[in-house]
Amino acid sequence: MHMADALLSPVVGMAMCAISATANGLAVKKINRDDLCEKKIPVMAVMGAFVFAAQMINFAIPGTGSSGHIGGGILLAAMIGTYPAMLSISAVLIIQCLFFADGGLLALGGNILNMGIIPCLIIGPFFFRFFLKRDVTPGRLAAASVLASVVGLQLGSLGVVIETQLSGVTELPFSTFALFMQPIHLAIGLAEGAVTASVLLFVHKTRPEILAAGTIARAPAQRGASPRKVVVSLAVALLAGCVLLPLSSSLPDGLEWSIERTTADRQSDAAGLVANVARGDALPESGSLHAPITGLAGGALMFALGGAAAFVISRAKKHRRNKAQAAQKEKSRGFPAGGGEAARDSNNES
């Protein structure tokens, strides 16, 4: 569902960039204020790389001649928390745009809005907290995963239609475009929900406290495998996905398929528009042998970036925590906070 620049006007594109930048600024502020457990850092790095690679794997939608891939926002929100997920999915989309020409630069803000803000900040937290506010059971977790994925993708695909309509740079009729976009992304959302539920159920069974530190706030009492084993399992799944990339579907994705159907009665317009959209989706074809290399390279870059960002945030918060503790000690000894040295010198002189 990565939009290309051909679908957006500069005004709409810049407005979407402003909204997405504001959301990421809010995420940084929230993470800096709240606690970020050091044990979450490897999970953040691996999950970012996992979603990058997963977005490259297109699965065919039976009977449609289309394919789709997961967005990953719901999965990230459940695994690492709402605001870290927002930063992670933004990093994935930025890397795809700048290094692999997947999605246009002007459309980057719109892609972050549709695939990041909507699932990570709105839909994921709502459904997981609604279904799991009393207890975390496999059935509730699976239901929340599927419904959140479906609704998140429906709203994200509707966002593409609205942003395209507001731009007015194409002749895509709103009702017809939406009529094709919504059903095909309903099917894609169901598939993403199944993938999301499978991963979360695995983590819930092996290491439930990892989910407790994410959007799923209730920590189950039981313990399972070590965090290292969970991270290693996710990393193995990431590598397996990269290796299997040449076997994924090469059919047009839901967005390209919808544009082709919407413009079926305008063959000349359709050819030019689909070509422009394809140029904004320049990752290697799914069946290409270059796809695993691209997946591994992008995953490694995302792993390094996510790990570095989480480490910097964690160190900054640790430094601030130590500073606050030192100030508290000074205060408990009868010295004013921040003026301990001066107070001691005054007492020594007297």
Order of alpha helices (4+ residues) and beta strands (2+ residues): alpha-alpha-beta-beta-alpha-alpha-alpha-alpha-alpha-alpha-alpha-alpha-alpha-alpha-alpha-alpha
